[in-house]
Amino acid sequence: MKIMFIPFGSNENHGPHNDKLCDFIIAQDICKKLAKFFKGQVSKKVMKKGAEGIPPTDEYSYTEFYNKAKKCILKSLKKADLLVIVNGHGTNKSILMDICRVVSLKEETPIILIDWPELISETRFIMWSEKKWLNHAGVIETSVLMAVSPKSVKLEKAVDDERALRDLTAWKRRKIKIYPIKYSKTGVYGVSKCADKELGKKVLNLVLSKAQKEITQFIKEKRLL
């Protein structure tokens, strides 16, 4: 069985310490590791930019991303018996879900959409969100990036932006009406200075373990072997 993996990320502000392609770099690394585990391959049809992100950014509009991502997915489907999409950028998720629904109506090749941050949302790592740990360009994301691409992180430039996180939390709880994206001039929501490569490895291993189980279960249920 031919399993094709395709990463989606973004090119947006991830703080002064992280590469702007942080989301894509992590998603691509996860794809490579999963492809090795399942003896599959990573699609050459990849997009390094995502849907609108935190400025300064070089992203697509929602419509542009939809059209380009759909075309990218359709090309990858032609070479696979199973397509696994790994997403690392929050804004992409709903658009990718819509694309998968539309494509699945016309194409026989099954598609799995994995949003890697969600794979740790129900684990002990979520407890850190209460301590402002699990947030955009914060300690979790920075630590994982350190684990997969050390050169992409300059930890000495890391900043903590807890005010931006408080504003974001207030928006989610509907205490303020305006989305507070403009409040984070740094691109960081939460704390990032305490990021650690070993922590990143632990999170990454957990993500890979859960993704492997999810894909394996899907294959068994669909009887694709």
Residue frames relative to the residue before (quaternion, step in Angstrom):
aa qw qx qy qz dx dy dz
M 1.0000 0.0000 0.0000 0.0000 0.00 0.00 0.00
K 0.2993 -0.7608 0.5531 0.1604 3.56 -0.89 0.96
I 0.0638 -0.7930 0.6059 0.0048 3.56 -0.60 1.17
M 0.1372 -0.7946 0.5900 0.0406 3.55 -0.74 1.10
F 0.1683 -0.7791 0.5998 0.0708 3.56 -0.92 0.97
I 0.0234 -0.8070 0.5900 -0.0102 3.56 -0.92 0.89
P 0.2625 -0.7974 0.5276 0.1301 3.62 -0.68 1.09
F 0.0712 -0.7612 0.6417 0.0612 3.54 -1.18 0.65
G 0.0390 0.8071 -0.5856 0.0645 3.56 -0.93 0.91
S 0.4447 -0.6668 0.5114 0.3100 3.54 -0.98 -0.86
N 0.2606 -0.7070 0.6260 0.2010 3.52 -1.38 0.11
E 0.3541 0.7479 -0.4691 0.3086 3.55 0.44 1.26
N 0.6970 -0.4683 0.3556 0.4104 3.51 -1.36 0.16
H 0.0170 0.7881 -0.6136 0.0464 3.57 -0.70 1.15
G 0.7166 -0.4130 0.2338 0.5111 3.53 1.05 0.83
P 0.6359 -0.5562 0.3764 0.3802 3.58 -1.24 0.33
H 0.6848 0.5193 -0.2689 0.4347 3.58 1.26 -0.33
N 0.7416 0.3905 -0.2181 0.4999 3.60 1.18 -0.45
D 0.5690 -0.5671 0.4773 0.3560 3.53 -1.23 0.60
K 0.5400 -0.6418 0.4363 0.3257 3.60 -0.99 0.79
L 0.6746 0.4721 -0.2896 0.4880 3.57 1.21 -0.47
C 0.1705 0.8430 -0.4928 0.1318 3.58 1.28 0.39
D 0.6921 0.4897 -0.2908 0.4434 3.61 0.72 -1.03
F 0.6840 0.4802 -0.2841 0.4700 3.56 0.94 -0.90
I 0.6350 0.5493 -0.3291 0.4321 3.59 0.94 -0.89
I 0.6765 0.4820 -0.2878 0.4767 3.58 0.93 -0.92
A 0.6656 0.5044 -0.3061 0.4571 3.59 0.88 -0.95
Q 0.6539 0.5156 -0.3121 0.4574 3.57 0.99 -0.81
D 0.6458 0.5151 -0.3212 0.4632 3.58 0.98 -0.81
I 0.6335 0.5184 -0.3260 0.4730 3.59 1.00 -0.82
C 0.6366 0.5300 -0.3228 0.4579 3.58 0.98 -0.84
K 0.6591 0.5159 -0.3104 0.4507 3.59 0.91 -0.90
K 0.6826 0.4835 -0.2877 0.4664 3.58 0.93 -0.89
L 0.6561 0.4910 -0.3111 0.4814 3.59 1.00 -0.75
A 0.6252 0.5396 -0.3329 0.4551 3.57 1.04 -0.78
K 0.6421 0.5132 -0.3149 0.4745 3.57 1.04 -0.77
F 0.6566 0.5214 -0.3047 0.4519 3.58 0.97 -0.89
F 0.7802 0.3333 -0.1611 0.5043 3.58 0.91 -0.96
K 0.4110 -0.7248 0.4519 0.3186 3.57 1.35 0.10
G 0.4169 0.6829 -0.4834 0.3552 3.52 0.97 0.95
Q 0.3876 -0.7050 0.5210 0.2851 3.57 -1.11 -0.58
V 0.4463 -0.6663 0.5298 0.2760 3.53 -1.26 0.49
S 0.5014 -0.6782 0.4538 0.2875 3.55 -0.84 0.99
K 0.4083 -0.6940 0.5392 0.2468 3.54 -1.11 0.71
K 0.6132 0.5239 -0.3369 0.4858 3.54 1.32 -0.27
V 0.2216 0.7970 -0.5261 0.1971 3.58 0.23 1.27
M 0.2515 -0.7375 0.6086 0.1495 3.54 -1.30 0.49
K 0.2818 -0.7824 0.5338 0.1535 3.58 -0.65 1.08
K 0.6889 0.4228 -0.2766 0.5198 3.57 1.23 -0.36
G 0.2403 -0.7809 0.5614 0.1317 3.56 -1.14 0.60
A 0.6815 -0.4148 0.3643 0.4804 3.54 -1.23 -0.54
E 0.8209 -0.3409 0.1615 0.4287 3.54 -1.22 0.69
G 0.0274 -0.8258 0.5620 -0.0395 3.56 -0.78 1.10
I 0.7333 -0.4018 0.3131 0.4503 3.55 -1.32 -0.28
P 0.3966 -0.7368 0.4927 0.2389 3.63 -0.69 1.01
P 0.5355 -0.1774 -0.8247 -0.0399 1.52 -2.25 1.13
T 0.0146 -0.8279 0.5560 -0.0720 3.53 -0.85 1.03
D 0.1914 -0.7367 0.6336 0.1385 3.54 -1.28 0.39
E 0.2459 0.7978 -0.4962 0.2386 3.53 0.40 1.29
Y 0.5319 -0.5892 0.4938 0.3550 3.53 -1.37 0.10
S 0.5138 -0.5578 0.5219 0.3906 3.54 -1.27 0.29
Y 0.6968 -0.4582 0.3258 0.4453 3.59 -1.24 0.25
T 0.6785 0.4956 -0.2920 0.4569 3.59 0.90 -0.94
E 0.6473 0.5172 -0.3165 0.4620 3.57 0.95 -0.88
F 0.6652 0.5027 -0.3070 0.4588 3.56 0.91 -0.92
Y 0.6265 0.5475 -0.3352 0.4420 3.58 0.94 -0.88
N 0.7092 0.4726 -0.2661 0.4504 3.56 0.77 -1.05
K 0.6937 0.4717 -0.2761 0.4690 3.58 0.89 -0.92
A 0.6610 0.5031 -0.3071 0.4644 3.58 0.96 -0.85
K 0.6334 0.5332 -0.3281 0.4548 3.59 0.98 -0.81
K 0.6571 0.5077 -0.2998 0.4698 3.56 0.96 -0.89
C 0.6412 0.5356 -0.2971 0.4623 3.54 1.05 -0.89
I 0.6724 0.4980 -0.2798 0.4706 3.58 0.96 -0.92
L 0.6565 0.5194 -0.3139 0.4481 3.59 0.92 -0.86
K 0.6476 0.5088 -0.3171 0.4702 3.59 1.02 -0.77
S 0.6659 0.5020 -0.2989 0.4640 3.57 1.00 -0.81
L 0.6080 0.5873 -0.3407 0.4116 3.58 1.09 -0.74
K 0.6177 0.5891 -0.3385 0.3960 3.55 1.06 -0.75
K 0.7469 0.3847 -0.2031 0.5028 3.57 1.18 -0.55
A 0.7157 0.4486 -0.2400 0.4785 3.59 1.24 0.20
D 0.3804 -0.6670 0.5864 0.2579 3.50 -1.37 0.42
L 0.7620 0.0683 -0.0402 0.6427 3.53 1.36 -0.41
L 0.1494 -0.7888 0.5922 0.0695 3.57 -0.86 0.98
V 0.0997 -0.7868 0.6083 0.0325 3.57 -0.83 1.04
I 0.1637 -0.7825 0.5975 0.0622 3.55 -0.66 1.17
V 0.1039 -0.7769 0.6190 0.0496 3.57 -0.87 0.96
N 0.1003 -0.8243 0.5572 0.0080 3.56 -0.55 1.20
G 0.1395 -0.8114 0.5643 0.0612 3.56 -1.02 0.82
H 0.6899 0.4436 -0.2639 0.5075 3.58 1.30 -0.03
G 0.5148 -0.7138 0.3910 0.2695 3.55 -0.56 1.22
T 0.6819 0.5089 -0.3012 0.4305 3.59 0.86 -0.91
N 0.6068 0.5824 -0.3491 0.4133 3.57 1.16 -0.54
K 0.5782 0.6817 -0.3661 0.2589 3.53 0.99 -0.91
S 0.7138 0.4482 -0.2820 0.4584 3.60 0.64 -1.04
I 0.6358 0.5248 -0.3276 0.4616 3.58 1.07 -0.73
L 0.6579 0.5012 -0.3035 0.4731 3.58 0.96 -0.87
M 0.6159 0.5397 -0.3416 0.4612 3.58 1.07 -0.71
D 0.6496 0.5099 -0.3123 0.4696 3.58 0.97 -0.84
I 0.6449 0.5197 -0.3183 0.4613 3.57 0.97 -0.87
C 0.6540 0.5245 -0.3093 0.4488 3.58 0.92 -0.92
R 0.6433 0.5203 -0.3229 0.4596 3.58 0.99 -0.82
V 0.6830 0.4892 -0.2825 0.4631 3.57 0.90 -0.96
V 0.6815 0.4953 -0.2845 0.4574 3.56 0.88 -0.97
S 0.6480 0.5522 -0.3142 0.4200 3.58 0.98 -0.86
L 0.6057 0.5650 -0.3487 0.4385 3.60 1.18 -0.49
K 0.7702 0.3514 -0.1769 0.5020 3.58 1.14 -0.60
E 0.7452 0.3705 -0.1974 0.5182 3.56 1.15 -0.62
E 0.4435 -0.7090 0.4906 0.2446 3.57 -1.06 0.78
T 0.5856 0.5936 -0.3724 0.4074 3.59 1.13 -0.58
P 0.3753 -0.7451 0.5037 0.2242 3.62 -0.65 1.05
I 0.2028 -0.7758 0.5910 0.0883 3.55 -1.19 0.66
I 0.1331 -0.7523 0.6399 0.0827 3.54 -1.08 0.82
L 0.1533 -0.7773 0.6047 0.0820 3.58 -0.89 0.93
I 0.0490 -0.7995 0.5985 -0.0149 3.55 -0.65 1.18
D 0.1295 -0.7563 0.6390 0.0543 3.55 -0.77 1.10
W 0.3499 -0.8166 0.3986 0.2279 3.59 0.03 1.28
P 0.6237 0.5312 -0.3852 0.4249 3.70 0.88 -0.62
E 0.6233 0.5565 -0.3414 0.4305 3.59 1.11 -0.65
L 0.5993 0.5920 -0.3595 0.4014 3.57 1.13 -0.58
I 0.7367 0.3535 -0.2330 0.5272 3.60 1.19 -0.36
S 0.4453 0.7346 -0.4301 0.2776 3.58 1.28 -0.04
E 0.7478 0.3634 -0.2151 0.5123 3.59 1.15 -0.53
T 0.5590 0.5927 -0.3893 0.4298 3.57 1.24 0.34
R 0.7436 -0.3923 0.2894 0.4575 3.53 -1.30 -0.09
F 0.5604 0.6188 -0.3957 0.3827 3.61 1.15 -0.42
I 0.5836 0.5949 -0.3800 0.4014 3.58 1.13 -0.57
M 0.5530 0.6154 -0.3999 0.3944 3.59 1.13 -0.50
W 0.6269 0.5601 -0.3394 0.4221 3.54 1.11 -0.62
S 0.5386 0.6183 -0.4177 0.3915 3.58 1.18 -0.40
E 0.6253 0.5333 -0.3341 0.4616 3.55 1.15 -0.62
K 0.6968 0.3924 -0.2509 0.5454 3.54 1.28 -0.36
K 0.5312 -0.6633 0.3673 0.3782 3.52 1.32 0.45
W 0.4099 0.7292 -0.4517 0.3101 3.57 1.00 0.82
L 0.7701 0.3516 -0.1847 0.4991 3.57 0.89 -0.90
N 0.4298 0.6972 -0.4562 0.3480 3.56 0.33 1.25
H 0.7417 -0.4436 0.2748 0.4214 3.55 -1.30 0.28
A 0.8487 0.0002 -0.0657 0.5247 3.55 -0.80 1.16
G 0.4527 0.6974 -0.4346 0.3462 3.55 1.28 0.40
V 0.8243 -0.2973 0.1636 0.4533 3.53 -1.28 -0.28
I 0.6548 0.5123 -0.3299 0.4472 3.63 0.96 -0.76
E 0.7042 0.4601 -0.2714 0.4677 3.57 0.73 -1.06
T 0.6575 0.5062 -0.3059 0.4667 3.58 0.98 -0.85
S 0.6494 0.5225 -0.3133 0.4550 3.57 0.98 -0.84
V 0.6556 0.4996 -0.3132 0.4718 3.59 0.96 -0.84
L 0.6406 0.5150 -0.3260 0.4671 3.58 0.99 -0.80
M 0.6174 0.5419 -0.3328 0.4631 3.58 1.06 -0.74
A 0.6672 0.5167 -0.2897 0.4516 3.56 1.06 -0.83
V 0.7625 0.3818 -0.2076 0.4793 3.60 0.94 -0.85
S 0.8064 0.0214 0.0172 0.5907 3.59 1.14 -0.61
P 0.2195 -0.8340 0.4942 0.1101 3.60 0.30 1.27
K 0.6503 0.5379 -0.3185 0.4318 3.60 1.05 -0.75
S 0.6340 0.5565 -0.3222 0.4294 3.58 1.25 -0.38
V 0.7128 0.3923 -0.2403 0.5294 3.59 1.31 -0.05
K 0.0897 -0.7487 0.6554 0.0434 3.54 -1.01 0.94
L 0.2188 -0.8498 0.4667 0.1106 3.54 0.32 1.34
E 0.5935 0.5846 -0.3676 0.4133 3.61 1.12 -0.57
K 0.6846 0.4534 -0.2774 0.4988 3.59 1.27 -0.33
A 0.4099 0.7433 -0.4496 0.2781 3.57 1.30 -0.03
V 0.1210 -0.7821 0.6094 0.0493 3.54 -1.15 0.72
D 0.3077 -0.7029 0.6025 0.2197 3.54 -1.30 0.39
D 0.0216 -0.7978 0.6024 -0.0118 3.57 -0.87 0.93
E 0.0421 -0.8510 0.5232 -0.0189 3.54 0.35 1.29
R 0.5693 0.5816 -0.3917 0.4291 3.58 1.16 -0.48
A 0.6369 0.5240 -0.3225 0.4645 3.57 0.98 -0.87
L 0.6458 0.5170 -0.3164 0.4643 3.57 1.02 -0.80
R 0.6393 0.5201 -0.3321 0.4587 3.60 0.94 -0.82
D 0.6546 0.5083 -0.3089 0.4665 3.57 1.01 -0.85
L 0.6487 0.5140 -0.3119 0.4667 3.57 1.02 -0.84
T 0.6452 0.5178 -0.3095 0.4688 3.57 0.99 -0.86
A 0.6443 0.5208 -0.3129 0.4645 3.58 1.02 -0.83
W 0.6344 0.5205 -0.3239 0.4708 3.57 1.05 -0.76
K 0.6583 0.5107 -0.3125 0.4563 3.59 0.92 -0.87
R 0.7101 0.4165 -0.2461 0.5116 3.57 1.13 -0.66
R 0.4777 -0.7202 0.3851 0.3237 3.54 1.38 0.28
K 0.3822 0.7181 -0.4924 0.3094 3.57 1.11 0.65
I 0.7469 0.1455 -0.1453 0.6323 3.55 1.29 -0.31
K 0.4613 -0.7356 0.4389 0.2310 3.57 -1.02 0.80
I 0.7109 0.4528 -0.2610 0.4706 3.60 1.08 -0.65
Y 0.4713 -0.6646 0.4941 0.3034 3.58 -0.83 0.97
P 0.3571 -0.8113 0.4345 0.1594 3.60 -0.56 1.17
I 0.2140 0.8096 -0.5267 0.1460 3.60 1.07 0.58
K 0.6494 0.5354 -0.3206 0.4346 3.58 1.07 -0.70
Y 0.5890 0.6122 -0.3632 0.3827 3.58 1.20 -0.40
S 0.7028 0.4314 -0.2708 0.4966 3.59 1.16 -0.50
K 0.1667 -0.8043 0.5667 0.0641 3.53 -0.08 1.30
T 0.6624 0.5231 -0.2964 0.4470 3.57 1.19 -0.53
G 0.4392 -0.6730 0.4769 0.3561 3.58 1.13 -0.60
V 0.6326 0.5188 -0.3167 0.4799 3.57 1.35 -0.05
Y 0.0926 -0.7521 0.6495 0.0626 3.54 -1.05 0.85
G 0.7695 0.2491 -0.2065 0.5507 3.57 -0.21 1.24
V 0.6235 -0.5215 0.4110 0.4128 3.59 -1.11 -0.69
S 0.1033 -0.8174 0.5656 0.0348 3.58 -1.08 0.70
K 0.5162 0.6891 -0.4014 0.3123 3.60 1.20 -0.44
C 0.7164 0.4466 -0.2526 0.4728 3.59 1.10 -0.64
A 0.2913 0.7662 -0.5195 0.2413 3.60 1.22 0.40
D 0.0725 -0.8060 0.5870 -0.0219 3.54 -1.09 0.78
K 0.5277 -0.6683 0.4327 0.2961 3.57 -0.86 0.98
E 0.6555 0.5156 -0.3143 0.4536 3.59 0.97 -0.84
L 0.6109 0.5252 -0.3407 0.4846 3.55 1.08 -0.72
G 0.6348 0.5469 -0.3169 0.4444 3.56 0.99 -0.88
K 0.6411 0.5242 -0.3154 0.4634 3.57 1.01 -0.82
K 0.6506 0.5185 -0.3139 0.4576 3.58 0.99 -0.85
V 0.6582 0.4948 -0.3058 0.4779 3.56 0.94 -0.89
L 0.6557 0.5225 -0.3063 0.4508 3.57 0.92 -0.93
N 0.6543 0.5103 -0.3119 0.4627 3.58 0.94 -0.85
L 0.6333 0.5211 -0.3231 0.4721 3.56 1.06 -0.75
V 0.6390 0.5257 -0.3140 0.4655 3.57 0.97 -0.89
L 0.6761 0.4979 -0.2910 0.4586 3.57 0.87 -0.97
S 0.6439 0.5320 -0.3150 0.4506 3.58 0.98 -0.88
K 0.6935 0.4642 -0.2771 0.4762 3.59 0.87 -0.93
A 0.6380 0.5232 -0.3253 0.4620 3.59 1.04 -0.77
Q 0.6394 0.5316 -0.3182 0.4552 3.58 0.98 -0.85
K 0.6594 0.5001 -0.3004 0.4742 3.57 0.98 -0.87
E 0.6575 0.5223 -0.3084 0.4470 3.57 0.95 -0.89
I 0.6791 0.4815 -0.2849 0.4751 3.58 0.94 -0.90
T 0.6433 0.5288 -0.3139 0.4561 3.57 0.96 -0.91
Q 0.6578 0.5086 -0.3003 0.4674 3.58 0.94 -0.89
F 0.6364 0.5330 -0.3174 0.4585 3.56 1.02 -0.85
I 0.6518 0.5225 -0.3055 0.4569 3.58 0.95 -0.91
K 0.6649 0.5037 -0.2971 0.4647 3.58 0.98 -0.88
E 0.6730 0.5030 -0.2985 0.4527 3.57 0.93 -0.89
K 0.7224 0.4135 -0.2314 0.5036 3.57 1.04 -0.81
R 0.3168 -0.7756 0.4863 0.2481 3.56 1.34 -0.16
L 0.2180 0.8206 -0.4935 0.1884 3.52 0.91 1.02
L 0.5693 0.6126 -0.3865 0.3890 3.59 1.20 -0.36
